Structures are given as structure tokens and as C-alpha cells.
Amino acid sequence: MTTQTDPAGDRLRIGGSALYASPIVLGGNVFGWTADRDTSFEVLDAFVAGGGQHLDTADGYSHWIPGHSGGESETIIGEWLASRRGVRDRVVLATKVSTHPQYPGLSADTVRAAADASRGRLQSDVIDLYYAHFDDPDTPLEETVEVFSDLVDAGTIRAIGLSNYTADRVEEWFRIARAGGWHLPVALQPHYNLMERDVETNGLLDVAVREGLSVFPYYSLASGFLAGKYRTSADASAEGASPRAAGVGGYVERGQGVLAALDRVAAAHDVPVATVALAWLRQQPAVTAPIASARTPEQLPALLASMTVELGDDELTDLGAAAE
């Protein structure tokens, strides 16, 4: 799709909705996990102060941590919003459903209950962008499509997004929604970065362009690898490394050429490596804005800088070729 800016020219329209957001999305998966409450507040404050306007979380974050039950990230964001006068009206708030242990799957009753629980934790009457986090093969897709549309009609959510769906299932969602006269999705959230490019060939980006979906890739920095933080396996296992470094996996062995290309482009623009990796992703067809998280305020400037760095055609080609 052709991404549209608002009249001020500094925000991007989300699909065919009335929502506009910044060219970088702050991922909330680290809040309550690798970033405690106070640090999360500092990150959120700095993100908004730096021009960021789109927050992304999920009801399941971070149920995988011993002692956690899910909803920790939403709770922190909600407490932050409640303590910052006027900020709620300045941000697009996105969350997801299907992975909270108390609300698994996407049946109609589950989605309704989970949405209300998320609104309570987020301390917000409405969720701006509500994602079906993972496809639910045990629930008829018609049931899920209808309940998401009902939530829009009820004013519980403003717009619908899909995450981790195949191209075929996205197309099926649209067919069902059109046949039923229900609200259509406006956003797609796939796994996509310089090291993970399956969406370029599996039909997802084609569907996104055809249906006018805004694409918000997650794991945009490949668990920190594309920030240049983990250049060797030892870096990823070193004392003090983020628990997320375990996701670096095989990137170290096959990604040295990518890091070298990122280093060259970063030096030419005098910006951090992470900035270039995010700028490359932002400038890909169909992508509206990448999602990236920061567990400390010091990591934010590199993310925010990606909103304005423009890579040349040769640089985009070189980075893409290095990743192949």
C-alpha cells in the first residue's frame, strides 16, 4: 500500500482507519520482564518526548516468566498512562489477544472477555488497534471475524489487526468479513527483518498491498543481533546479556556479512547500526513502521533516529544483498 501521512506530515495512516502513528513502534514485550516498572516508565517517557506515538503490547506478555501470569506489560503501560496527563490522546495503543493463560484462543466469549480485561489493565476505555495474536484452528474463523467486528461496533476497539497469520488465512478473513458485512482488518504484524525475510516470498506482503494493510514487523532487530550487540556467540551468552539474546541463534554464523554492510552504512550516516537496520525495514514495500523494544532509555535514541534516516537506493540494495 502507499502509506499516507496526516496533514502535519509527521505521522502515518494505519491502513484505511482513522488512526495515525509514528514511523517507529515501541514494543512493550520487555515491560515487566527485562525492564522493571520504573525503567519502563523512563523508556515510555523518552519515547513520547522523542516523537514516538505508537505503543504495541499483548495480553500474554510476560506469562512465560516464573511468577508471572500474563498482563504485566499492559499493567505497566496502563499505570504509566494514568500518571501522565493528556498522553493517552497522543498515542496509538495496540494490544493482542490469544496468548493470556486465562484467555487462550479466539472464541467469541474469550475475545470479549480478554478485551475487557486488557482495557482494565491498560486503564483505557478503548483499544486503538486490537490484534488477533495467533490463528486459532479450534475456533471457526467466522466466529472470530464476527466478534472482532462487533467490538468495533461496540466502541471497545477502534481497528482490527492480524499477527502471525498465513497469507491464505488473511485472505480468508477478508472473504468472510466482506460476505458478512463486517469490519475489515487494517494492520498486519509479521516476523520480518534483514535476517528473516520469508514474508517477501510467502504471499503476506502481496496480500498486505492488495488489501491496503499497514505492515508493522516485529523482531525488527532480530533479538538485538541487528543492533550489533551480539557479534559472536560469546556476546550472546556473556554475563549481563539480555535474556532475549537467546533468540540470536544462528544469526551469528550467517549474519557477519549483514553486520559488515550495516557498519558501512551506519558510518556513512553517522548513526548507530540499529538505526540503519530499522530504516532499511521502514523503507521496504508495504511496511508502515517497524516494532522495536528498548529495555533502557539509553537504547531509545537509535530507535527514534530511524524515523528520519533515509537510505539511498544503493544502500538498500547492498543491505538486501548482504542478507541474501
N, C-alpha and C positions, 0 to 999 in steps of 0.2 A: 504494500500500500504506500501511497505518498503521505508521509507524515505532515500534518498540518500544525502550524503554530497559532497561538492565540494572538489577539490584536497587539499585545505588548511584545510579541516576538520571542519571548524567553521561555515559553512552555509548549509542550507538545500534546496534541489531542490524542486521547485514548480511543482508538477505533472510531466508531460512529457515535460515541457517547458525548455527553456534555462535560466530561472530565478532561482536565488538562494537567499535565505533570512535568517535572523537570527531566532533563536528559540523562539523569542518573537516579537509580532507585536504591534506597538504603535497605539492605536485607536485615531483618530482625532475628534471624536464627541464632545469633550469638547472645542476644539479650537473655540474661538469666542462666547462661551456660558458660561461655568463656569471658563474658563481660558481666560483672555484678550490677546491682541496681544503680549505684552511684555513678559508675563508669558509663553505664548505658545512658543515663541522663546527660552526661557530658557529651557523649557522642551525638545524641539526638539534638542537643542544643547547638552544637557546632555544625551539624548537617544543615539545619534550617538557617542558621546565621550565614552559611556559605552559599545559600541559594537553592538548597535541596528542598523538594516539595512532595516526594512520593515515598511512602513507607510501606514495606512488604513484610508480612509475617504469616503465621499459620497457627491454628489452634493446637496442633500437635507439638509445637516447639516448647520445651525440650523434654519430652516424656522419656527419652532414651537415657537420661541421666539418673543414676540411682537416687532415690528420694524425691524425684520429680514425678508429676502426674500429668503433665501437659498444660498448656496455657500460661506458662511462666513468661514467655516473651510478650504475649498480649497484655498480661497484667502489668508488666513494667511500662509498656507503651501507654496503657491507659492511665497509670498513675502520673506519668510524665505529662500527658495531655491535660489532665485535670489540674496540674500545678502550673501550667503555662497559659496565661490568659490570652485568648484570641488565636492560639496556634492551631487549634482544630480546624478552623475555617481556612487555614492556609496550606493544609497538606491533604494529599490524597492518601486514604487509608485503605490498604489492601490486606486481606487475610484469606485463609483457605480452610476447607472442611474435608474430612475423611480420615484423618490420622490420630485424632484425640482418642485415647483409650476408652473414654466414656461415650464417644460418639463416632464409632467406626463406620465407614461405608457411606453410601449416598442415598439411602432410602429417604422418602419424603419426611417421615417423622424425625429421622436423625438429622437431616439438614435443617429443618425448622428449629429443633432444639439446640443444635450446635450454633446456629446463627445467633440465637438469643443469648447463649452462654458467651459467645465471643463479644457481642455488643456490651454485655455486662463487664467483662474483663477489660475491654477497651474503653469503657466509660463513654460510649458514643451511641447516640440514638440510631445512627445509620452507618453501615459499612459501605464505603465508596465502591470498592471493587472486590467481589467475592468469587474466589476460585474453587472449582471442583479440583481438589489437590491431586487425586489419583482416580483413575477409572475404577468403577465398582462392577465387576462382572456378575455379581449376585443380585443386583438390582436392575430391573428393566430400565433402559436408558430413557424411555418415555416418561417414567416416573420422576427421574432426576431432572430432566429438562423442564418438566412442568413445575416442579416445586421451586426451582431457581427463578423461573419467570414469575411465579406467584409472589416470591419475596420482593421482586422489583415492584410489582403492583401494590404490595402492602407498604412500601416505603422502608422496608428493612434493609435492603441493599439498593445501590444505585445502578450497578452494572455487573455483568457476568464475565468471568474468565475461566479458562481451561488450562490445566497443568498436567504434564506427563500423559497426555492422550496421544494415541497414534493418529496419523493423518486420516485413516479410514473412519475412526470413531469421531473425530472432529467433524468430518463431512456428514456423518450420520446424525450428530447432534443438530447440525444446521437443517438437515432434511426434516427431522422430527419437529423442530421449532417452527419452521415455516408452515408445515402441514397443520400444526395446532394453533397457529397464530400467536405463538409465544415469543417472548423477548429473545433476541439473538445475542450470543457472546460478542464481546468487543476486544478481548485480550487473550493472548496465548503465552504460556510460560514454559519453555522447553530448556533442556540442558544444552548449552551452546557456549563455546569459547574457542580460542585458537587451537586448543588441543582436542576438542570434542566437536566434530563438525557433521555428525550424522544427519542433522536437520536439513543440511543443504541437499541431501540426496534421498531422504526418506519421504518426501512429499509434504512435510509440515510447513515449510516456508512457502511452498506453492499454494497450499490451502490458505495460509495467512494472507497472502497477496490477493488471492481470488476473493476472499470473504472480507477483506478490509480489516483484519485483526491487527492490533498492535502487538508486537512481539517483545517480551521482556525476558531475556535469557537469565537463567540462574547459574550459579557456579561460574560466573563470568571470569574469575581469576583462577579457575582450576584449583580450588582449595589453597590458594596462596602461591602456587607454583609460578603463575604468570605475573606475580608481583616481584619475582626474583628472590623470594625469601628462602626457597629451598632448592638450591642448585645441585646438591648432592644428597644421596640417601642419608648421610650422616646429619645434614642440616635438618632433615625432617624428623629425625629421632633424637635430636640434641635436647639437653635439658632446657626447659623454658619454651620449647616449641609449642605452638597451639595444638590442642587435641585434633583440630581439623587437618593438621598436616598428614595424618594417616591416610587422607584421601589423595595424596600426591601420587602414590602407587607407582605405575610405570612411566610417569611423565619424565622423571629424571633421566632415564636412559634414552628415550626417544625425543626429548624436547630440548636438547642442547642447541640445536640449530635455531629453534624458535627464540630461545633466550638471547642468542647472539644477535639475531635480527632485531629483537626488541631493544637490546642495548644500543645498537647503532641508531635506531630511530629516536630513542629516548635522548641520546646525546645530541642529536641534531636539533631537537626541540627544547632541550634543557629542561626535561620533565622526568619524573620517575618512570620506571618500567611499567608499573601498574597503570599509570595514566595512558600509556600507549596501547596496552592490551585492551583497555576499556574503550578507548577511542576507535580502535580497529573494529570492535564489535558494534559500537554505536553506528558506525558508517556502513554496516552491512545491509543489503536489501531487506526490507520488511522490519528491521529492528528499530524499535522506538527508543528504548533505553535499556542498558544492562543493569542487572541487580548485583550489588556488591555489598559486603558487610565490613564493618570495622569494629574491632574489639577494643580499640583505644582511640582517643581523639587525634593522636599523632598520625594515625593511618588515614584520616579523612582528607587532607589536602590533595593527595594523589588521586582520590576518587573524584573529588569536586572539580579538579583541573580537567578531567576527561570531558566535561560538559562543553568545553570551548576549544579544545585542541582539535585541529583539522589536519588529517593526514593527507598527503598527496597521493595521486593515483599510483605512482611508482612505489611509494611506501606501503600502500595497501596490498599491492601485488606482491612485493617482496616478502611481507609478513605472511601472506597467504601461502606463498610458495614454500617458505621455510616450514610451515606447519604441515605441508603435504609430504 
